[in-house]
Amino acid sequence: MGSRDQQRRDEARLISRVCGGYLLRSLKTFAALLDHDYGLTVVYLAILQANLGALEEDADLALRYAGLDETPPEALYRPISVHALAQTLHMPYETTRRGVGRLIELGFVSRVSRNGVIALSARQAHPDCKQAIEADAMDAGRMFAHLRRLGVDGVA
């Protein structure tokens, strides 16, 4: 095993601890949009990630819609079924279905086909959502800076 591999193994707990703290702060930030319901927040964020997968695969699209004022059009979204969402999250189907129903009631998500849901771009463009995204991005930057200060190699 090379020294770089050993260094990564030696840093694993440190990286996990710092990233775990960031994850909890991120959930708290976004849960504030959903009455501090962390389970609902996880379902919403998983829908967003599934919907916006195309942006992660295309650097031009990712950059085009990187700004807070450039919400991706829903035509680019990949709908996800409640069943696939439940499998992705390792959550019971009924729990996931109820969460999706609640997100629809709150105006965060829409059913676009018999089996698919998407996060609504209009909701993502709302000022409170933009504020949460900005706060989360700033916290992510602080997390990376913290890892660099701790000497973790390979942190951009």
C-alpha positions in Angstrom: 0.0 0.0 0.0 1.4 3.4 -1.0 2.0 6.2 1.4 -0.9 8.2 -0.1 -3.3 5.3 0.5 -2.1 5.0 4.0 -2.5 8.7 4.6 -6.1 8.5 3.4 -6.8 5.6 5.8 -5.1 7.6 8.6 -7.3 10.6 7.8 -10.6 8.6 7.4 -12.0 9.3 10.9 -11.1 13.0 10.8 -12.7 13.4 7.4 -15.7 11.5 8.5 -16.1 13.6 11.6 -15.8 17.0 9.8 -18.1 15.9 7.0 -20.6 14.5 9.5 -20.8 17.8 11.2 -21.4 19.5 7.8 -24.1 17.0 6.9 -26.0 17.7 10.2 -25.7 21.5 9.7 -26.9 21.1 6.1 -29.9 19.1 7.1 -30.7 21.7 9.8 -30.5 24.4 7.2 -32.9 22.7 4.7 -35.2 21.3 7.4 -36.0 24.9 8.4 -37.9 25.1 5.1 -40.0 22.0 6.0 -41.1 22.7 9.6 -37.9 21.1 10.9 -39.1 17.7 9.7 -35.8 15.9 9.0 -37.3 12.8 7.5 -39.2 15.0 5.0 -36.1 17.0 4.3 -34.2 13.8 3.4 -37.0 12.7 1.1 -37.0 16.2 -0.6 -33.3 16.3 -1.0 -33.3 12.8 -2.5 -35.9 13.8 -5.0 -33.8 16.9 -6.0 -30.7 14.8 -6.4 -32.5 12.2 -8.6 -34.2 14.9 -10.7 -31.0 16.9 -11.3 -28.8 13.9 -12.2 -28.4 15.2 -15.7 -26.7 18.3 -14.5 -24.0 16.2 -12.8 -23.3 14.4 -16.0 -23.0 17.5 -18.2 -20.5 20.2 -17.2 -22.0 22.8 -19.5 -25.4 22.3 -18.0 -24.0 22.3 -14.5 -22.3 25.6 -15.0 -25.2 27.2 -16.8 -27.5 26.5 -13.8 -24.9 27.0 -11.1 -26.1 30.4 -10.0 -28.8 31.2 -7.5 -30.8 33.0 -10.1 -30.5 30.2 -12.7 -32.9 27.5 -11.6 -32.8 24.6 -14.0 -36.0 24.2 -16.1 -38.2 21.2 -15.1 -37.8 19.9 -18.7 -34.3 18.8 -17.6 -35.5 17.0 -14.5 -35.6 13.2 -14.4 -38.7 12.2 -12.5 -38.3 9.5 -9.8 -41.0 7.0 -8.7 -41.9 6.8 -5.0 -40.8 3.1 -5.2 -37.4 4.0 -6.5 -37.1 6.8 -4.0 -37.9 4.4 -1.1 -35.3 1.9 -2.4 -32.7 4.7 -2.8 -33.3 5.9 0.8 -33.7 2.3 2.3 -37.0 3.6 3.8 -40.4 1.8 3.9 -42.5 2.5 0.8 -45.4 3.8 2.9 -43.2 6.3 4.8 -41.8 7.5 1.6 -45.2 7.8 -0.1 -46.6 9.8 2.8 -43.5 12.1 2.7 -44.0 12.7 -1.0 -47.7 13.4 -0.4 -46.8 16.0 2.2 -44.2 17.6 -0.1 -46.9 17.9 -2.8 -49.3 19.5 -0.3 -46.6 22.0 0.7 -45.8 22.9 -2.9 -42.3 21.5 -3.0 -43.0 18.6 -5.3 -45.3 17.7 -8.2 -46.5 14.4 -9.6 -45.6 14.5 -13.4 -46.6 11.0 -14.3 -48.4 8.1 -12.8 -45.1 7.0 -11.3 -42.9 10.0 -11.2 -42.4 13.1 -9.1 -40.2 16.2 -9.5 -39.2 19.0 -7.2 -40.8 22.3 -8.4 -38.3 24.8 -9.8 -40.6 27.7 -8.7 -40.2 26.6 -5.1 -36.4 26.3 -5.5 -36.4 29.9 -6.8 -38.2 31.2 -3.7 -36.1 33.6 -1.6 -36.1 31.3 1.5 -34.8 28.4 -0.6 -32.1 30.5 -2.2 -31.1 31.7 1.2 -30.8 28.1 2.4 -28.7 27.1 -0.7 -26.4 30.1 -0.1 -26.0 29.3 3.6 -25.3 25.7 2.8 -22.7 26.6 0.1 -20.9 28.9 2.6 -20.9 26.2 5.2 -19.5 23.7 2.6 -16.7 26.2 1.8 -15.9 26.4 5.6 -15.9 22.6 5.8 -13.3 22.4 2.9 -11.2 25.2 4.5 -11.3 23.3 7.9 -10.1 20.1 6.2 -7.3 22.0 4.5 -6.3 23.6 7.9 -6.2 20.1 9.4 -3.8 19.1 6.7 -6.1 16.8 4.8 -4.5 16.2 1.4 -6.4 16.6 -1.8 -9.1 19.1 -0.6 -9.7 21.7 -3.3 
